[in-house]
C-alpha cells in the first residue's frame, strides 16, 4: 500500500514540475510526451484527484488548468474523460463540491494565517500583527454565511 502512496506522490511531484515548466514558457508539445508517460496506466479520476491535490496545496487553479491543453493533445481532445467526476458532487458547480472547496479555504486560512499569527503574537506583541490577526478573524467570521447556505440548501434535501 505504501508503494501506491509513494507512486501517487511521485506522480504529483512530476505533474507539478510539468505545470511549472508550462508556467516558465515551455510549449505544450515540449511537455506532452512526458505527461503521456506520467499518466500511463492512471485512471482519469486519479489525474483529476492529483490536480485537486495540487490546488489544495496552493497551486493556482489557472496553472493547473494550463494542463488542459496537454490533456487535449495527449488524449486527442478527450478532456471530458479526465475531468468527468465519478459522483455528481465531485463536479465543480455542484453545491457539495463548492462547500468542500470552501471548507478547504477555511482550513488554509486557519492553518496558514491565523495559527502562525497567534504564535508570532505569543513571541512579541505588535500593533501590526494584531491588525493582521483582526483582519484574518474578520475573514473567518464570514464562515457564518457558509453555514447558513449549508443549512438552507442541504438540510431540506437531507430531510426529504
Beta strands, then each sheet from edge to edge (+ up, - down):
end
